[in-house]
Amino acid sequence: MNLRHIFNERHQFRLVLCGHKAVEVGAVCLVLMVQGHLAEVTLAHFLIATKTGLWAIFPALGITFTRYARHLVNRWTSSAFLGFCTFFADALSHESHYPGAYMEAALTGIGAFAFSLVVSYTPIGKHIDRLAEGFLHPHGEATDTALGITPQV
């Protein structure tokens, strides 16, 4: 059974958005929480980073059900929105391990923005862009423009 036949392009994008962006946010949060000392990562750190990642993607997931979902197709807008949501998710999920009440949240938001932007230029990011194109077309079909393939008329 092929999942592509069960889920249309929009639902596939939502699933990828949830999983992929949550991992991006969680990874940045985890590294900053232990201040780069990856040998000191504990299960508690991992759970807090997971919670931060999930909280950060919920607003973006909600937007995909509105007419504003087309704004998430642009890698810069999508990454900026993810960084903004990550700031609030990190500030709500735990106290800062750096000087200043919101310093770690700000660094995590900036890191999530940068990491999301870098990933958007990889083959995985191009696949996500192709899935996101379903929000640009009235019937939800993605085109192959993200792959550089021009349709035959």
Number of C-alpha atoms within 10 A of each C-alpha: 5 6 8 10 8 10 12 15 21 21 18 18 23 19 13 16 21 18 14 19 22 24 19 19 33 27 21 23 29 24 17 21 26 15 14 12 11 12 7 10 15 11 8 9 17 16 13 18 27 20 20 29 31 20 20 28 24 16 13 20 16 12 15 20 13 10 10 11 19 17 17 22 18 14 21 16 14 20 24 20 21 27 26 19 24 32 25 18 24 29 20 14 16 15 15 17 15 14 8 10 12 18 16 23 29 19 19 30 29 20 22 32 26 18 18 23 18 13 17 20 13 11 11 12 17 16 16 21 22 20 26 31 23 23 24 16 12 7 10 16 17 19 18 13 12 16 12 8 9 10 8 4 3
